[in-house]
Amino acid sequence: MLRVSGLWKSYGRVAALRGVGFSLEKGRITALLGENGAGKTTTLKIILGFLAPDAGTVELRAVRVGYVPDQPAFFPWLPGRAALELTRRMLGVGRAQWLGRVRDLGAELRFDLGLLARPPRTYSAGNAKKFAFLQSLAMDPDLLIVDEPFSALDPPSVKRARDLLVGMRDRGAAVLLSSHMLPEIARTSDDFIVIRRGQVVARSRLAEFMARVKLAADGDIEAAFLGLIQG
């Protein structure tokens, strides 16, 4: 689905990425973990084509790629309904099929579709995040990339978002998450990739990660994460 090989990226004299490489499989949720400044967002932006690497390659075999950023941004003059219609036309999806997806996803996310009459820039942070999920998931993507998937969401919405991500995985899509909310990521993900100072320092399947959690003091997930960094 996705193979990243030897990514290097520098900003002036600062090396943000130093040979980052990993691959994603269909039907699995992969968590990209790391401290602030580790290179996670730079990696995501290169995968999405927003940044060009100094070296390295990205091989992407997905037909449709959805993206939910940490802090969603939208055209300030477009109401939500128009933004969704623009997405539909770009994809060439039939109107009836698209509206059915939007209605179903709105219900799952508990997103008030009445808000679509207003520009998303006027939404609360939580509703803006839900709208970003709605727009990307309505595409029925083969690969979904989400930066901080649970930020700005209240606890019930976190569960709904988690259920949608798991549903995508079960339908055979690949999901790449970047987050600092370790307990939620541990409940959602199948695979873990840890980046530190621009390099991949650990890879782990869920079983190995949970084994580290059990060995950590009091089942501390943060201690398990630090163990992956130091391992």
N, C-alpha and C positions, 0 to 999 in steps of 0.2 A: 504493500500500500504506500509506504513512505520509507525512503532510505536517505539518511543524512550522512555525508562522508567528509571528514577532514575540514570542517568549517573554521575559518579564521576571520576575525573582524577586529579592526583597531579603530579607535577614535583618537586621532593624533598619536601620542606616545602610549596611550592606554590600550592594552590588548584585552578586548571584551571577550573574545572567543579564541581558544587555542587548540584547534584540532578536534572540535566536537563532532562526534559520530554516533548514530544509533539508528534503529529501524522500528517501524510500527507494524503490527499485524492486524488483519481484519478481525472483527469480533472481539476486540480487547480494548480496555481502557488503560492508558499509560499515563502515569503521573510524572511530570518534570519538576523535580524538587531542587531547592538550593536557597542559599541565603540571599539577602538583598545585594544586588550588584554581581551575582554569580554569572549572569549571562543568559538567563532564561528568556527574558523578553526579546533580547537581540536574536536569539535562536528562533523564536516564534516569528519575528518579523522577516527574517531571511526565508523561512519556510513559506511564508505567505507572499513573498515577492515584494514586500515593502522596503527591504534593504537588500543591497547586493553584497555578497561576501567578498573579502579580499582573496580568499582561496577556498576550495572545496566545492562540493556539489550537493544538490537536492534532487532526488529522483522521486517524482510524485506520479502515482498511477491512478489517483482518484479522479473521477469525472466531475464531482461537485464537492467543493470545500466550503464549509461553514466556519464562521469566526465570530466569537463572542469576546470582545475585549474587556479588560478590567474596568475601564471607565468608557462606556459606549459614547460615541459621538455621531451626530446625524446632521444632514443638511438643515440649517436652522429654519428655513422657510417652508419645509415640506411637512405636512401633517402625516401622522403615522400611516393612514390609509394610502396616501400617495406613495410613501416610501415602499410599502409592501407591494403596491401595484407596479412600481418601477422594477422591483426584484422579480416579480412574476413575468414581466415582459422580457427581461434579460434572459430568463431561463426558458421561456417559451412554454410555460405550463398553462394548461387550460384554466379558464376563469373559475368554472364550477369546482374543479379539483382543488385549485388553490384556496378558494374560499372555505371549502370543507376542511382543509388542513388548518387554516388559520382559526376557524371556529373550534376545532377539536383541541388544538394546542392552547388556545386562550382559556378553554375550560380546564385543561390539565394544570396550567400555570396559575389559575385564578387571576387572570389578567382581564380587566374590564375593557371589552372591545369598544365601549363608548369613548375611551381615550383616543382612539384612532382618528377622531375628528380634530385632534390637537397635535401640534408638533411635538415630537418626543423630547425636545429640549426643555419642554415645560413639565415633564413628568418628574415625579420623585425619583431618587436614585434607585430605589427598589423596582419601580415600574419601568424605568429605563433599561435596567438589566433584564427584566422579564421580556420587554419588547425586543431586545437584542437576541434573546433565546428564541422568541417567536419567529423573528425574521429568518434566522439561520436554520432552525429546525424545519420550518415550512419548506425549505429547499430540498428536504430529504437528502442530506449530504452523505457522501461516502466516507468523508473525513471531517470531523468536527474538532476545531481547535478552540479551547476556552482558557482565557487568562483570568485567574481568580474567579472560578465559577460561582462561588457562594457569597462573594462580597456584596454588601448592600441588601441582602435578602434576609427576611425574618425567618425564624426556625421552621414554620410550616412550609415556607417557600423553598428553603434549603432542601427539605425532604422531597418536594415535588420536582425540583431541578435534578436532584440525585436520581429519582425514579426515571426521569426522561433520559438521562445519560445512560443508565443501565439498560433501558429499553432500546436505545440506539445500538449499544453493544450487542444485545441479544438478537437484533435484526441483521447483524453482520457488519456494521460500520466500525471504523476505527475512531477512537476518541483520544485526544491528547489534552491533558489538563496541566496547568501550571498554577500552583496555589501554596499559600502558607497555612491553610487550615488543615493541619495534619490529621486530626481525627476523622474529618469528613472524607479526606482523600483516601485514608486507609480503609474506610468502609466502601469506597466506590471503585478503587483501581485494582487492576490485575497485575500490572507491571510498574516498576519504579526506576527512574533514571535520576541520578543525583549529579548536579553540576556544581563545581566549586572553582572559583577564580578562572572561569572560562574553559574548564575541562570537565569531561565526564569522569567522575571518580568512583562511581558505584552503579551497578545494575542489579536489580533484584526482582524476583517473582513475588507474588503475594505471600506464598507460604514462607519464604525466607524472611520477608519483612515482618510477618506476624510472629515468627519464631524469635526474632530480635526483640519484638515488643514484650514477649513473655519472659525473656531473659533480663530485660531492663528492670530497673528498680520500680516496683509497684506497677508493672505493665505500662511504663511511661512511653508514649508514642514519640515524644520529642527526643527522649534518650535513644530510642531505636533509630531515629533519623540521624542523630549525631553519630551513632555507631556506623551507619552506612557511609557518612562523610569520612570518618576516620578509618574505615575498613579498607 
